[in-house]
Amino acid sequence: YEKRLKAFEDMLKAILSQYDSTVEKMAKLKAEGKEKNFTYRQLFANKLQLQAMLSYYRTYGLLENNKN
């Protein structure tokens, strides 16, 4: 059970890290006026996917509502 819990915690940490990194990269591209390029759009799609995953965690009470 503890091994499974550790794996969950590691996965959640990785998703939160990816989300933060994605948002940071998007902000940098936006500041450069590159909101319409492929990379920005790909990051936007990734952000939506990560948000969906995080919303499942919130729904099941596995993540506080104030995070992302």
C-alpha positions in Angstrom: 0.0 0.0 0.0 2.8 2.5 0.9 4.6 1.8 -2.4 1.4 2.6 -4.3 0.8 5.8 -2.2 4.4 6.8 -3.0 3.9 6.2 -6.7 0.7 8.4 -6.6 2.5 11.2 -4.7 5.4 11.1 -7.3 2.9 11.2 -10.2 1.0 14.1 -8.7 4.3 16.0 -8.1 5.3 15.4 -11.7 2.0 16.6 -13.1 2.1 19.8 -10.9 5.7 20.4 -12.1 4.7 19.9 -15.7 1.8 22.2 -15.3 3.9 25.0 -13.8 6.6 24.6 -16.4 4.0 24.7 -19.2 2.4 27.9 -17.8 5.8 29.5 -17.5 6.8 28.7 -21.1 3.4 30.0 -22.3 3.9 33.2 -20.4 7.4 33.7 -22.0 6.1 33.0 -25.5 3.1 35.4 -24.9 5.5 38.1 -23.7 7.4 37.7 -27.0 4.1 38.0 -29.0 4.2 34.4 -30.1 0.8 33.2 -29.1 -0.1 32.1 -32.6 2.9 29.8 -33.2 2.8 26.0 -33.1 4.8 25.7 -29.9 2.4 28.0 -28.0 -0.6 26.1 -29.3 0.9 22.8 -28.3 1.7 24.0 -24.8 -1.9 25.3 -24.6 -3.2 21.8 -25.4 -0.8 20.3 -22.9 -2.0 22.7 -20.3 -5.7 21.7 -20.9 -4.8 18.1 -20.5 -2.9 18.7 -17.3 -5.8 20.8 -15.9 -8.2 17.9 -16.7 -6.0 15.5 -14.8 -5.8 17.8 -11.8 -9.5 18.3 -11.8 -10.0 14.6 -11.4 -7.7 14.6 -8.4 -9.7 17.5 -6.9 -13.0 15.7 -7.6 -11.8 12.7 -5.6 -10.4 14.9 -2.8 -6.8 14.1 -3.6 -5.8 17.7 -4.2 -6.7 20.9 -2.5 -9.0 23.3 -4.4 -6.6 26.2 -4.2 -3.8 24.5 -6.2 -3.8 25.6 -9.9 
